[in-house]
Amino acid sequence: MKHHALVTEKLTLSVLPETGAAITDGLFLGKSFFAKPPYQSIAPKPLGTESDWVAAWNGGWQPLIPSAGGEYLKGKHPQGFHGNASQARWSVTNSNSKSISLNWSDEDLESERAINISDNEINVKCSLLNLNSSPRPVIITEHLILGSDFLNSEITLEPVGNAQFRELAYDGSANGAEFAPWETFEQADWAKVNKNTPARMGVFSDTSCIKLCNELYEIEISWDASKLPFLWIWEEMGQTVEEPWNGKFWALGIEPSNAADGVGLSGGPALTLQVNEKFDWSVNLKIHERAGK
C-alpha cells in the first residue's frame, strides 16, 4: 500500500488512499496524535461486520460514507459496517507536499475529498453527489480518532457553545431518551479522560467546536453544525479487555456526524440526497502547544 506524506515544519501526515482515504498517522513536533490499532491490519472485507471493519482499520481519520454504524444489507446498495467507502480504494486526483485530493465513485455516488495542511492545522473538505435516479438516504460521519502520544496524560474536553449531551450504549444506540446540558455530564466526569475512564460513548448537539487539552498540547476541532449537527464521542482507554482491543488500545473519538446515534441506516436516515443533489461539509483540526509549556 502506498502512503502519501504531507509535510510542513511542524506537522506531518500519512494518507492511505487505498483504504478509505484515511489519514493513518499524524505527527506534531514529533509527537503522534492519532490512534493506531494494537495489531496488524488485514484487507477489508466487502459488506463486513463491525469485527471485519475493525480488523481492517488502519487507525486515524477517515470518512464514514454513505452510512455509519451498523450494517444495512437491504436495497440496491447494501452497506457494511461504517459504510462501504470507509475502507474502499480512493483515487488520487492531485497531490503535493501540503495537500491531496481524492475521489471515490461507486454505487451511484461520487465523493470528493481534499486534505490540506499548514504548520499546525488540518483542513478536510468533502462532498457527496447522488447520481442515482431516485433519492438516496445517507449517513455522513468523520471518523476522527485521537490517540498515541496525545493520550499519555489526562485530557480535558471543552465543547464550545450551548452544548447538549446524551450518553449512548457502547454499540452507539440511544442510552437515555433526552439530551441534557453538558454541565450535568461534566459533573459526572465526562469532561476528563484518563487511564481510569471507562469504555463509553456519547453524542453532542448544539455545538460546532470542541477543545481538547493535555499537559502539553491543545487540539481544537471545528465543523459546520448546519451540515453535521451531532458530535459522537468515543472513549476507549485500555478498558476493553476482550477482542480485538485486549486491554491494549487507547482512543478518543471526536466524530462530527449528521446522525444522532450509531445505529446506521436501519435506525432511520439522517439525510436524504435528492437526485443530482450534492452535499458538502468540512472539518478543521488545529493543534498547538499550550501557553507556558
BALUM-952372 format. One line per field, with one value per residue (C-alpha): x, y, z. Coordinates in steps of 0.2 Angstrom, whole numbers, plus 2048, in hexadecimal, padded with zeros to 3 digits. Layout:
c1	[X  ...] .
c2	[Y  ...] .
c3	[Z  ...] .
% end
This chain:
c1	[800  806  805  806  810  80A  818  81B  828  81D  810  811  803  802  7F3  7EE  7E3  7E1  7D7  7CA  7D5  7DA  7E7  7EF  7FD  7FF  80F  80F  821  825  817  80A  7F8  7ED  7E7  7EF  7E8  7F3  7F4  7F8  7EA  7E3  7DA  7C9  7BA  7AC  79C  7A5  79F  7A5  7B3  7B8  7B9  7C3  7CF  7D3  7D4  7E4  7E0  7DF  7D2  7C7  7B6  7A7  79C  78F  78A  792  78F  786  785  776  774  764  761  76B  77B  77D  789  796  79A  79F  79B  7A3  7AE  7B6  7C2  7C1  7CE  7CE  7D7  7E3  7DF  7EC  7FA  809  813  804  7F4  7EC  7DB  7D2  7C3  7B8  7AB  79F  78E  786  790  79F  7A9  7B7  7C3  7D1  7DE  7E8  7F5  7FE  80B  7FE  7ED  7E4  7D6  7CB  7BE  7B2  7A3  796  78C  77D  77E  76F  75F  756  759  766  767  778  782  792  79E  7B0  7B9  7C6  7CF  7DC  7E9  7FB  806  7F7  7EF  7FF  7F8  7E6  7DB  7CF  7C0  7B8  7AA  7A6  795  785  789  77D  782  77B  783  783  784  795  78D  788  776  76C  76F  764  756  75A  769  76E  779  78C  78F  785  791  7A0  79C  79B  7AD  7AA  7B5  7C4  7CC  7DA  7E0  7D1  7C3  7B8  7B4  7A5  79D  793  78C  78B  77F  77F  792  79E  7AE  7B7  7C8  7D2  7E1  7EF  7FE  807  7FB  7EA  7E0  7D1  7C5  7B8  7AB  79B  78D  77F  787  78D  781  788  798  79C  7A8  7B0  7BC  7C6  7D4  7DB  7CB  7C4  7CE  7C4  7C9  7CF  7D5  7DB  7DE  7EB  7E2  7E0  7D5  7CB  7BF  7B9  7AD  7A2  792  781  77A  775  77B  785  777  77A  76D  762  75E  758  761  769  769  761  76A  75F  763  773  774  785  789  799  7A1  7B1  7BB  7CA  7D7  7E3  7F1  7FD  807  7FF  805  813  818] .
c2	[800  811  81F  831  83D  84F  859  86A  86F  86A  85E  84E  843  832  82F  81E  81F  80D  80A  818  827  826  831  823  82D  83E  846  857  85C  84A  844  838  83D  831  820  810  7FF  7F3  7E6  7E4  7E9  7DD  7E0  7E7  7DB  7E0  7E3  7DF  7DF  7EA  7DD  7DC  7EF  7F0  7E2  7ED  7FE  807  814  827  831  82B  82F  823  824  821  819  818  80C  7FC  7F2  7F5  7E7  7EC  7F4  7F7  7FC  7F3  7FA  7F1  7F8  80B  80C  804  814  814  806  807  80C  81E  826  834  842  84F  850  85A  85B  864  85E  84F  84D  83D  835  827  823  813  80E  81D  829  834  83B  847  84A  857  857  866  86A  879  879  875  872  865  86A  85C  860  853  852  844  844  839  832  826  828  829  832  829  828  82B  82D  837  837  83C  82E  838  82E  836  82B  826  833  83F  834  832  83E  843  84B  859  85B  86C  86D  87F  887  881  86F  861  84F  83E  82D  81F  80C  806  800  812  810  81C  819  826  82F  841  84D  857  866  861  867  858  84C  857  854  842  842  842  852  848  839  82F  81D  81A  820  812  80C  817  821  831  83E  851  85D  870  871  874  874  86A  86D  85F  863  858  85E  864  866  86D  866  870  867  871  86E  875  86F  873  865  859  85E  850  84B  839  836  826  822  812  814  802  7FD  7F0  7E0  7D5  7D3  7DD  7EA  7DE  7EC  7F3  801  813  81E  82E  830  841  83E  84B  843  846  838  839  827  819  80D  810  811  803  810  81D  828  838  840  83D  842  847  842  84B  854  857  859  860  862  866  862  86C  866  872  86D  877  878  87E  88F  88E  87C] .
c3	[800  7FB  808  803  80F  813  81B  823  830  83E  837  82E  828  81F  814  80D  7FE  7FC  80C  80E  80A  81D  825  82E  837  83E  846  84E  853  853  85E  857  85A  850  857  850  852  85D  84F  83C  831  824  813  815  812  807  811  821  832  840  844  832  831  841  83B  82B  833  832  83F  83E  834  826  81F  823  814  80D  81E  830  83E  83C  82B  820  814  80B  7FB  7EB  7F4  805  811  81C  82D  82C  819  80A  806  817  812  7FF  7F3  7EF  7E0  7E2  7D6  7DC  7E9  7EF  7FF  808  800  7F8  7EF  7EE  7E5  7E9  7DB  7DD  7E2  7D8  7E3  7E1  7EF  7EF  7FD  7FF  80E  810  81E  825  833  840  837  82D  822  81A  80E  806  7FB  7F7  7E7  7E4  7D2  7D5  7CC  7DD  7ED  7F8  80B  812  822  822  831  832  83C  844  852  85D  866  868  870  872  87F  88A  896  89C  88F  892  887  884  878  871  872  87A  878  87C  880  881  886  879  87C  876  865  862  865  870  883  88A  881  883  880  88F  893  892  8A3  8AA  8A2  8A6  8B8  8B5  8AF  89C  89B  8A0  897  89F  8A2  8AE  8A1  89D  88B  886  878  878  86B  86B  863  862  860  851  85A  868  871  878  883  88A  894  885  876  872  863  85D  851  848  83B  833  83F  832  827  835  844  850  858  85D  86B  86D  87C  87D  889  88A  893  887  88A  87D  86B  861  86E  87B  887  87C  872  877  86C  86D  85F  85A  84C  844  83C  835  83F  852  856  84E  84A  837  829  831  83F  832  826  82C  81B  80A  7FB  7ED  7DB  7D5  7E6  7EC  7FF  805  817  81F  82F  836  842  84A  856  860  86F  87F  885  891  88C] .
% end
